[in-house]
Amino acid sequence: MTDSSFAVALRDAVTRRGLPLDRLCSRLAERGIRLSPSTLSYWQRGRSQPERAESLRAVSELESILKLPPESLRALIEPHRPRGKTVGRAENVAAIRQIYGTDSLHERALGEDFPNFNSGLRGLSTRDFVWLGRNRAIHRIQASQVFQVLEDGVDRVVALHSLDDPNAGPIDVVVHSGRLGQVRHEPQSSFVVVEILLDRPMRSGTTVYVEYELRFTDPQLPSTTLQRAVRHGLRDLMLVARFHPDAIPTNCHRFHQPRVNSAREQVRRIAIDASHTAHLMPSVRALGFHGISWSWPGSSED
């Protein structure tokens, strides 16, 4: 399916003005409209189109910002039709909800971007490392991921992390591969959403690598779990937890959890080695959550 005339017109207008998507979103925010760069990217690529009242209002303001005639973009928005790329969008939503459930905290954190959450990408490899402090709290997360690009024009990766301590203070996000885009910290839902910008719009069939860190200023709540959701096609998964030498758990287990509210399965004890590290690298990466859990001295599970 070719891009809609709306997608083409928006992309051409943005190119002519030379405004980065982050800057366009800032200009919209000055006019009282909150829109993420990811949403604009999806519109430009024809992955989705404006449908809600707030989105249509954003289009009207974009016409002004991009110095286009009034209604020139809005007139190109097609009636919603569940075919073509919209089918892929629906399949993406169904796949995510199969793990997280309907109206999950993950869905609320992503907002309007949820239906297209990395929908032009397929995860191939994910590696997560966490460091815990003397107070048993995670104070640093490092993640690296490899994706296969499924469609032309993908220009960013969105990372979503659930925080054990939403009141851990400001979060320092450092991107080692890619460029840092917008960061949204949602304390009320304990989530942080990070956009990682790619060097250029990618072509279908290529792969992209991103690497980033989250550093927490003052985490206080003890952590007991490290897990990652697996949707489909993941070839490589590794989770590593490194504990402070003065705060070693009494035991550590690996597990698989098919859905967010289901019971944990395949629970097996794993070792914490001489470097105070526990890791998981499952040979079978079934749909759902794969993770490591641990218990602290004095806890009810000790």
Disulfide bonds with the S-S distance in Angstrom:
none
